[in-house]
């Protein structure tokens, strides 16, 4: 499929809203799938550090 101009490419034959919203939602889901374990690991390590500080207090 070829497009005459960049605006035709963005319009995607009048299906642009559906196409670009699908790409956007997909990217959001992928970003969440990457960020969620990273944040969970950080939270876990902080909780363990707090626990160790609590246990080692005299």
MIDOSE-1310 file (N, C-alpha, C; in nm, 2 decimals, decimal comma, always signed):
residues 58
xxxx	+0,09/-0,12/+0,00/+0,00/+0,00/+0,00/+0,09/+0,12/+0,00; +0,06/+0,21/-0,09/+0,14/+0,34/-0,09/+0,05/+0,46/-0,07; +0,11/+0,56/-0,02/+0,03/+0,68/+0,02/+0,09/+0,80/-0,06; +0,00/+0,89/-0,10/+0,05/+1,01/-0,18/+0,12/+1,11/-0,09
xxxx	+0,08/+1,12/+0,03/+0,14/+1,22/+0,12/+0,14/+1,16/+0,27; +0,21/+1,23/+0,35/+0,22/+1,19/+0,49/+0,08/+1,20/+0,56; +0,00/+1,30/+0,52/-0,13/+1,31/+0,58/-0,22/+1,19/+0,54; -0,20/+1,15/+0,42/-0,28/+1,02/+0,37/-0,23/+0,90/+0,45
xxxx	-0,10/+0,90/+0,48/-0,05/+0,79/+0,57/-0,11/+0,79/+0,70; -0,12/+0,91/+0,76/-0,18/+0,92/+0,90/-0,33/+0,89/+0,90; -0,40/+0,92/+0,79/-0,54/+0,90/+0,78/-0,57/+0,75/+0,75; -0,47/+0,68/+0,69/-0,49/+0,53/+0,67/-0,62/+0,50/+0,60
xxxx	-0,66/+0,57/+0,50/-0,78/+0,54/+0,43/-0,90/+0,55/+0,52; -0,91/+0,66/+0,60/-1,02/+0,68/+0,69/-1,03/+0,58/+0,81; -0,92/+0,50/+0,83/-0,92/+0,41/+0,94/-0,81/+0,45/+1,04; -0,75/+0,57/+1,02/-0,64/+0,62/+1,10/-0,67/+0,62/+1,25
xxxx	-0,79/+0,66/+1,29/-0,82/+0,67/+1,43/-0,81/+0,53/+1,50; -0,86/+0,43/+1,43/-0,86/+0,30/+1,48/-0,72/+0,24/+1,48; -0,65/+0,26/+1,37/-0,51/+0,21/+1,36/-0,42/+0,27/+1,46; -0,42/+0,40/+1,47/-0,32/+0,47/+1,56/-0,36/+0,45/+1,71
xxxx	-0,49/+0,44/+1,74/-0,53/+0,41/+1,88/-0,49/+0,27/+1,92; -0,50/+0,18/+1,82/-0,45/+0,04/+1,85/-0,30/+0,03/+1,88; -0,23/+0,11/+1,79/-0,08/+0,11/+1,82/-0,05/+0,18/+1,95; -0,12/+0,28/+1,99/-0,10/+0,35/+2,12/-0,13/+0,26/+2,24
xxxx	-0,24/+0,19/+2,23/-0,28/+0,10/+2,34/-0,18/-0,01/+2,35; -0,13/-0,06/+2,24/-0,03/-0,17/+2,24/+0,10/-0,12/+2,31; +0,14/+0,00/+2,27/+0,26/+0,06/+2,33/+0,24/+0,08/+2,48; +0,13/+0,12/+2,52/+0,10/+0,14/+2,67/+0,11/+0,01/+2,74
xxxx	+0,05/-0,09/+2,68/+0,06/-0,22/+2,75/+0,20/-0,28/+2,76; +0,27/-0,26/+2,65/+0,41/-0,30/+2,65/+0,49/-0,23/+2,75; +0,47/-0,10/+2,76/+0,55/-0,01/+2,86/+0,51/-0,06/+3,00; +0,38/-0,09/+3,03/+0,34/-0,13/+3,16/+0,41/-0,27/+3,19
xxxx	+0,41/-0,36/+3,09/+0,47/-0,49/+3,11/+0,62/-0,48/+3,14; +0,69/-0,38/+3,10/+0,83/-0,36/+3,12/+0,85/-0,29/+3,26; +0,77/-0,19/+3,29/+0,79/-0,10/+3,41/+0,74/-0,18/+3,53; +0,64/-0,26/+3,52/+0,58/-0,32/+3,64/+0,68/-0,41/+3,72
xxxx	+0,75/-0,50/+3,66/+0,84/-0,58/+3,73/+0,96/-0,50/+3,79; +1,00/-0,39/+3,72/+1,11/-0,31/+3,76/+1,07/-0,24/+3,89; +0,95/-0,18/+3,89/+0,90/-0,11/+4,01/+0,87/-0,21/+4,12; +0,82/-0,33/+4,09/+0,80/-0,43/+4,20/+0,93/-0,47/+4,26
xxxx	+1,04/-0,49/+4,18/+1,17/-0,52/+4,24/+1,22/-0,41/+4,33; +1,21/-0,29/+4,28/+1,25/-0,18/+4,36/+1,18/-0,17/+4,50; +1,05/-0,19/+4,49/+0,96/-0,19/+4,61/+1,00/-0,30/+4,71; +1,03/-0,42/+4,65/+1,07/-0,53/+4,73/+1,20/-0,51/+4,80
xxxx	+1,30/-0,46/+4,73/+1,43/-0,43/+4,79/+1,42/-0,32/+4,89; +1,34/-0,22/+4,88/+1,32/-0,12/+4,98/+1,26/-0,18/+5,11; +1,16/-0,27/+5,09/+1,09/-0,33/+5,20/+1,19/-0,42/+5,28; +1,28/-0,49/+5,20/+1,38/-0,58/+5,27/+1,48/-0,50/+5,34
xxxx	+1,52/-0,39/+5,29/+1,62/-0,30/+5,35/+1,56/-0,24/+5,48; +1,43/-0,20/+5,48/+1,37/-0,15/+5,60/+1,36/-0,26/+5,71; +1,32/-0,39/+5,66/+1,31/-0,50/+5,75/+1,45/-0,53/+5,82; +1,56/-0,52/+5,74/+1,69/-0,55/+5,80/+1,73/-0,44/+5,89
xxxx	+1,70/-0,32/+5,86/+1,73/-0,21/+5,96/+1,65/-0,22/+6,09; +1,53/-0,26/+6,08/+1,44/-0,28/+6,20/+1,50/-0,40/+6,28; +1,54/-0,51/+6,22/+1,59/-0,62/+6,29/+1,73/-0,60/+6,35; +1,81/-0,51/+6,29/+1,94/-0,48/+6,35/+1,95/-0,37/+6,45
xx	+1,84/-0,30/+6,47/+1,84/-0,20/+6,57/+1,86/-0,26/+6,71; +1,95/-0,19/+6,79/+1,97/-0,25/+6,93/+1,86/-0,21/+7,02
